[in-house]
Amino acid sequence: MKQLKDILQGIELLDQTGSMDRQISSLHFDSRQVEPGSLFIAVKGLTVDGHAYIEQAVDQGAEAIVCEKMPASLNNGTSYLVVEDTAQALGKMASNFYGNPSQKLKLIGITGTNGKTTSATLLYKLFLQRGMHTGLISTIANYVNKEKLKTRFTTPDAVQLNKLLSHMVEKGCEYAFMEVSSHALKQMRTAGLRFHGALFTNITHEHLDYHQTFEDYIHSKKLLFDHYLDKRSFALVNADDRRSGIIVQNTPASVYTFALKTHADFKARILEKHIDGTLFTVDQKEVWTPLVGRFNVYNLLGVYATARLLGYREEELLKDISKLPPVEGRFETIQSPDKKTAVVDYAHSPDALENVLSTLQGVQKKHQQLITVVGAGGDRDTAKRPQMAAIALKYSHRVVFTSDNPRTEDPEAILEDMRHGISQEQAHKVVSIVNRKEGIRTACMMAQSGDIILVAGKGHETYQEIHGVRHHFDDREVIREIFNR
C-alpha cells in the first residue's frame, strides 16, 4: 500500500478533484484488472483508449483515476487527476510505487536492431559467473540472479518493469542488464527509469510496420541516450555504424566507442574464423570464443567495453569472456550422427540474415553445401519478405521457404511475397513448403554429410503462431528428432 500523493511525486497535475491521502494497493492501465484500492491510469493505445473505460474502473472499485481529460461524470468517492500525458505519467508513477528501484542498482540499457539479446545475456552471464548479484531483462527470459522468469515482450510494460526491478533490488542485485526496444521507448514504458549506462549495437531498417519511417525508428532509439542518461552515466556506441554519432549527439552522458574498422576507445581485430569459434584480439590481446562470426565479435567487444566501464578488471575480463557460451537460439549449432551441421538462429530481418549467412560462407569448406530454411513473420513489415528471399539465395546452394509465425495472415500469401524476391533463373534452387516441420525435414534430407543447414527466424522461440493461436514448436527439438532417426 502506498499513499496517492507519494505515487504522484514529480508529476505535474493539470487538474484534480478528491483526496490525495488515499491508500493505493495496485496500479492498472487495463480496466479488466482493476479491483478495490486500485489506481487506474487511462492510457491511449494504438487501438484502444483507456479513457473509454474510466467508468468501468470506478465501478470495479478504483480509488483514483489518472487521465488526460476530466470525465463529464464524476463519482464522489473517487479521486480524479488530470495530466498532460498518461503514458509518461504511468512510468513515473510505477517507479514511485515500487520505490524507484532503477536508482538502487546499476541498470544498463542495450538498444539497437541486432545484438540486443546476445549482448544483454552475455553481460548477465559474465557478471553472474564472477559471483555478482545480477538481473536480466531480455527477449528470451528475465532473470533475478539464477531465478528464471518467463517473458513475452522484449521490454515489459512500465508496471511489470518496475515490479521486476524492485524484485531484483529485494534479492540484492547490484547490476541489471536490459534490452530496450524502440517500441518501449516510443510508448514510454521506460519513463521514470534511471540508467547507469547504455549500449548501442547498430541500426538497420527494421520495424517500419510500426515506426513508418526510418527517421522515426532512429529517433526512438536515440531517446534512451537523450532522456534516460545523465552526467554520471556512460553512453557506449558502435563507431563502425555510421549513425552512431546521431544516436549520442545530444546525450549528457560520457561517450565511449568500440569498433573493428575505425578508431575507437575499444578495438578488436579478427584473426581466425571457424564453425566452432573465433580467435580475435581485444586491445591487442588474443581471445578465443566459441561464438562464431564478425557480428558476434562486435557483440563481445560491446560486452567487454561495458564491463570495463563498470570497473571489471581487464586481466580477469578477457579470461572470463573466453568462457562465455553461445546464447540460446543465436547461432546455436546441432550436429547429426552423419556429420551434418544445423545452425538455429533468430535472424528475422534482412540485415541479421545476411550477417549469419555471410558468417557461414566465411567458415564453410569448398565441398560443403549451405541449405537455408527461412520464412517471414505475418502482420509485420511486408517489404522485407522479398529482401529476405534474395539474401537467402545469394549465399545458399538450396533454399526452403516456409512459415515463420504467420500470426493472422495466410501463410501461402507470405511465401508468395517472398517469391517476388527471386528471378526465374533462381527458381530451381527454391522449394516452398508451408508446414515448417516439413520444411526443416526437407532441408535435412537434401543435406549430405558435412553440409550446413541454417534454420533462421525463430531461434529460441518455443511456439509458432498460426491464425492468432500459439502452438508448441521448437526448431531445435524438430532438428534433433530428425537427426536422431
C-alpha positions, -999 to +999 in steps of 0.1 A: +000+000+000+012+035-008-004+069-004-016+085-036+003+117-030+036+097-028+028+079-061+023+113-078+057+127-067+074+146-095+042+146-117+026+178-128-012+178-123-032+200-146-065+195-127-077+174-097-106+166-076-109+144-045-085+135-017-047+129-022-044+109+010-059+077-004-042+044+001-034+027-032-029-011-033-021-015-071-017+003-104-035-007-136-039+006-171-061-024-181-096-018-166-103-055-165-076-059-138-089-031-116-100-041-081-109-022-049-080+000-039-065+003-074-053+034-092-064+033-128-044+051-155-063+058-187-037+054-214-043+060-251-030+029-270-027+021-307-062+006-309-079+012-275-083+044-255-083+038-217-105+069-212-134+049-226-131+025-196-129+050-167-165+044-156-159+006-156-128+011-135-148+032-110-175+005-108-148-021-100-136-001-070-108+022-083-097+046-056-083+071-081-083+078-118-054+094-138-065+108-171-058+134-198-093+149-197-116+152-167-147+130-173-181+146-176-195+124-149-176+121-116-180+097-087-179+114-052-159+085-037-131+086-063-102+110-069-096+122-104-062+136-115-055+151-149-020+150-165-007+160-199+004+125-209-008+095-191+017+071-208+046+091-195+030+096-161+024+058-158+061+051-159+069+077-132+040+065-110+051+029-113+086+038-104+074+058-074+050+030-063+078+004-063+103+027-045+123+039-076+142+006-080+163+017-110+181+042-088+191+014-064+211-007-089+233-002-119+209-005-147+224-009-182+202-005-213+211-022-245+194-010-277+199-014-315+185-035-343+207-066-339+227-080-310+205-067-281+196-102-267+231-116-272+248-086-256+224-083-226+226-121-220+264-123-222+267-094-198+244-111-174+263-144-176+296-126-173+288-108-141+269-138-127+299-161-132+320-137-112+296-142-083+279-108-086+242-104-079+228-097-113+195-093-132+185-097-168+155-084-188+155-098-223+136-113-252+144-149-241+138-147-204+141-125-174+164-135-146+168-123-110+202-139-101+196-175-111+158-173-108+143-176-143+110-157-151+091-161-183+088-131-206+066-123-237+079-089-247+114-076-252+106-047-227+077-053-203+051-026-196+060+001-170+042-015-141+057-050-146+091-035-154+093-016-121+079-046-102+107-068-117+134-042-109+120-040-074+123-078-070+159-075-082+166-049-055+150-071-028+172-100-039+204-079-036+211-073-073+238-047-079+236-049-117+207-053-142+211-056-180+181-048-200+171-049-237+154-017-246+133-019-277+123+011-299+086+002-293+091+006-255+110+039-258+083+054-281+055+041-259+073+055-228+073+021-210+107+032-196+095+066-183+107+072-147+138+049-150+174+060-144+201+042-164+237+039-152+248+033-188+236+025-223+250+004-252+241+010-288+249-021-311+238-010-346+208+002-366+193-011-398+159-009-415+135-028-392+101-025-375+089+000-402+055-015-399+053+002-366+076+033-370+065+040-406+098+059-413+135+050-407+139+085-392+113+078-365+130+044-358+163+062-352+147+089-331+131+063-309+164+045-303+180+079-296+155+086-268+174+062-245+206+083-248+189+118-247+164+113-218+175+084-196+212+091-190+228+119-170+263+133-165+271+103-142+261+078-169+281+064-198+270+060-234+288+033-254+283+031-292+295+010-321+316+035-341+315+013-372+278+021-375+276+054-394+246+066-374+263+062-340+271+099-340+235+108-344+225+085-315+247+103-290+248+138-304+225+151-276+233+128-247+245+144-214+265+112-206+302+105-212+305+089-247+328+059-254+332+040-287+341+005-298+349-007-333+366-033-356+373-009-385+376+027-373+394+044-345+377+038-311+382+036-274+379-001-275+393-020-306+391-056-318+405-075-348+395-109-361+424-134-366+407-167-374+371-178-381+359-214-377+325-231-375+332-238-338+346-204-327+366-173-334+401-161-325+403-123-322+423-096-304+408-071-280+431-041-274+459-062-289+453-092-265+442-126-280+409-141-271+393-174-282+355-176-281+331-204-291+309-177-306+311-176-344+313-147-368+320-110-371+287-099-357+295-119-325+329-102-322+310-069-323+287-082-296+316-094-274+335-062-279+305-042-267+302-066-237+340-061-230+337-023-232+306-022-210+323-044-184+354-023-184+333+009-179+316-009-149+350-015-133+357-051-144+395-058-142+409-063-177+430-094-170+400-112-154+376-100-180+394-115-211+397-149-194+360-148-184+348-137-219+365-167-234+344-190-212+310-174-223+288-200-242+266-190-272+232-175-264+202-198-267+188-197-303+216-174-315+239-192-339+232-224-319+247-255-336+234-291-336+254-320-351+239-351-367+255-386-364+264-384-401+282-350-397+256-326-409+256-293-390+224-274-383+226-238-372+195-223-355+194-185-354+168-159-346+177-138-377+144-124-389+154-092-406+174-088-439+205-075-421+205-102-395+200-129-421+229-116-442+251-114-411+245-151-403+248-163-439+279-143-447+294-157-415+286-193-426+300-186-460+332-175-444+337-207-424+323-233-448+347-255-468+347-259-506+329-293-505+302-281-481+267-271-493+248-244-474+210-250-473+188-223-458+153-226-443+137-192-440+103-175-437+089-142-427+065-131-399+029-123-405+014-089-396+048-073-399+067-052-425+059-069-459+088-051-477+114-072-461+099-105-474+114-104-509+146-090-494+149-120-471+144-143-501+170-126-522+196-127-494+190-164-487+195-172-524+226-150-526+245-172-501+228-207-503+230-237-526+194-245-519+166-226-501+134-238-484+108-211-480+085-220-451+062-205-424+077-184-396+049-170-373+021-163-398+000-148-370-033-138-386-020-138-422-024-165-448+010-184-448+008-190-486+004-153-492+036-147-472+055-172-492+042-156-524+056-123-512+089-139-507+089-154-542+088-119-556+124-116-544+137-143-568+144-144-605+133-172-630+169-183-631+169-189-594+136-207-591+152-242-594+171-236-562+139-229-542+112-251-527+082-237-508+067-257-480+041-240-458+045-266-429+076-255-410+084-290-397+082-305-432+103-276-445+131-284-419+128-321-427+132-315-464+163-294-459+178-321-436+171-347-463+187-325-490+219-322-470+248-346-474+274-355-448+294-323-439+268-299-452+254-269-432+217-262-427+207-228-415+172-227-399+165-190-395+139-167-380+127-183-347+158-191-327+149-195-290+111-194-296+092-225-285+060-217-302+045-210-337+017-185-340-009-195-367-043-178-371-036-160-339-031-191-318+003-202-304+012-239-308+043-255-293+071-255-318+109-255-313+132-256-343+159-273-321+136-301-310+125-307-346+161-309-358+172-332-331+142-355-337+151-357-375+188-361-369+183-390-344+161-410-367 
